[in-house]
């Protein structure tokens, strides 16, 4: 499987406050970003997989909402996160 508990713990420890910090906005956005990249690669090979395409669209919307929340709450944390994840150009 592409996302096991060890990989999740690694993502949470890198972007969250600790390895068990699953609720912070930064860790959730990082997890969504990892999953979005994986689904994007899947859809490049399986372009007729409409269920995955819909799930990808919903996931991007959830990440966008979390980033908007973080932007309004603390713009410095937002800027650090998008720089670390490489989301904006």
Secondary structure, DSSP 8 states (H G I E B T S, - for coil): --S-HHHHHHHHHHHSSSTT--SSHHHHHHHHHHHHHHHHHHHHH-TT-HHHHHHHHHHHHHHHHHHHHHHHH-HHHHHHHHHHHT---
